[in-house]
Amino acid sequence: MKKDYIYSDQQSLFGGKGVAIGFGDSNYFIKEIDRKLANKTIIKNNYSHKIYNATYIHLGVYLDNKFVGVLQYGYAMNPASQESVVKNTKIDEYLELNRMWIDDKAGKNSESKAISYSIKFIKRKYPKIRWVQSFADERCKFFGIVYQACSFGFYGEHTSKFYELDGVVYHKSLMERNPMLSKAADYLQANKDRANSSEFRQFRYIKFIKNCKKDCVLKEQKYLKYYNGD
């Protein structure tokens, strides 16, 4: 099946001109969706059960025209940290894949296909974006094979502390954030005695859209070939 952009003013699914709202083919495609639907889906299905308010690109994943997943892109946890990763990058010139969930019924390779399609869409809809990063999380028992399949580069790992409270997972940074500016920080700090803390490995992957790999501050490493967690 031919893969192509989906446009806002099309009478049929594919073909025509206009503003790009998605990419794929008639069997499997991604397209922009309402933020409320994306957030509701992530809260229900993503392992964190929590949204990230700095997302601003919300993409639905569709198999045979049935909604089967969500990808959300936006700023990093520290939005202005981009130059500590890639020099000469402005705050609106990078993205992080903040949240993703795809139903198992979407089948083999569905995650890597959705990510690949979303990158093609971002290139067309957001031409200022120079690079995209994401983190594979130890809690998912994987080390980033879906990003490897999409030709992301592997740029090392670090360990982060997370707190679990009432079934929701929070990053350690919320313990230091001003609770007046964040409902999540306020709730976590007020209930920290009930929260359970754990440390997990996170694996950083970067996809360069523009020719800026030379500006990357981090050293690219060989792909991990296995995951040695429990």
Secondary structure as the mmCIF struct_conf table of DSSP 4:
data_model
#
loop_
_struct_conf.conf_type_id
_struct_conf.id
_struct_conf.beg_label_comp_id
_struct_conf.beg_label_asym_id
_struct_conf.beg_label_seq_id
_struct_conf.end_label_comp_id
_struct_conf.end_label_asym_id
_struct_conf.end_label_seq_id
STRN STRN1 ASP A 4 TYR A 7
TURN_TY1_P TURN_TY1_P1 SER A 8 ASP A 9
BEND BEND1 GLN A 11 PHE A 14
BEND BEND2 GLY A 16 GLY A 16
BEND BEND3 GLY A 18 GLY A 18
STRN STRN2 ALA A 20 GLY A 24
BEND BEND4 SER A 26 ASN A 27
STRN STRN3 TYR A 28 GLU A 32
HELX_RH_AL_P HELX_RH_AL_P1 ARG A 35 ASN A 45
BEND BEND5 ASN A 46 ASN A 46
TURN_TY1_P TURN_TY1_P2 TYR A 47 SER A 48
TURN_TY1_P TURN_TY1_P3 ASN A 53 ALA A 54
STRN STRN4 THR A 55 LEU A 63
TURN_TY1_P TURN_TY1_P4 ASP A 64 ASN A 65
STRN STRN5 LYS A 66 GLY A 74
BEND BEND6 MET A 77 ASN A 78
TURN_TY1_P TURN_TY1_P5 PRO A 79 ALA A 80
HELX_RH_3T_P HELX_RH_3T_P1 GLN A 82 SER A 84
TURN_TY1_P TURN_TY1_P6 VAL A 85 VAL A 85
STRN STRN6 VAL A 86 VAL A 86
TURN_TY1_P TURN_TY1_P7 LYS A 87 ASN A 88
TURN_TY1_P TURN_TY1_P8 ILE A 91 ASP A 92
BEND BEND7 GLU A 93 GLU A 93
STRN STRN7 TYR A 94 ILE A 102
HELX_RH_3T_P HELX_RH_3T_P2 ASP A 104 ALA A 106
TURN_TY1_P TURN_TY1_P9 LYS A 108 ASN A 109
HELX_RH_AL_P HELX_RH_AL_P2 SER A 110 LYS A 125
TURN_TY1_P TURN_TY1_P10 PRO A 127 LYS A 128
STRN STRN8 TRP A 131 ASP A 137
HELX_RH_3T_P HELX_RH_3T_P3 GLU A 138 CYS A 140
TURN_TY1_P TURN_TY1_P11 LYS A 141 LYS A 141
BEND BEND8 GLY A 144 GLY A 144
HELX_RH_AL_P HELX_RH_AL_P3 ILE A 145 ALA A 149
TURN_TY1_P TURN_TY1_P12 CYS A 150 SER A 151
HELX_LH_PP_P HELX_LH_PP_P1 PHE A 152 PHE A 152
STRN STRN9 GLY A 153 LEU A 165
TURN_TY1_P TURN_TY1_P13 ASP A 166 GLY A 167
STRN STRN10 VAL A 168 HIS A 171
HELX_RH_3T_P HELX_RH_3T_P4 LYS A 172 MET A 175
TURN_TY1_P TURN_TY1_P14 GLU A 176 GLU A 176
BEND BEND9 ARG A 177 ARG A 177
TURN_TY1_P TURN_TY1_P15 PRO A 179 LEU A 181
HELX_RH_AL_P HELX_RH_AL_P4 LYS A 183 ALA A 190
TURN_TY1_P TURN_TY1_P16 ASN A 191 ASN A 191
HELX_RH_3T_P HELX_RH_3T_P5 LYS A 192 ARG A 194
HELX_LH_PP_P HELX_LH_PP_P2 ALA A 195 ALA A 195
STRN STRN11 ASN A 196 PHE A 208
BEND BEND10 ILE A 209 ASN A 211
HELX_RH_3T_P HELX_RH_3T_P6 LYS A 213 ASP A 215
STRN STRN12 CYS A 216 CYS A 216
BEND BEND11 LEU A 218 LEU A 218
HELX_LH_PP_P HELX_LH_PP_P3 LYS A 219 GLU A 220
STRN STRN13 GLN A 221 GLN A 221
HELX_LH_PP_P HELX_LH_PP_P4 LYS A 222 LEU A 224
#
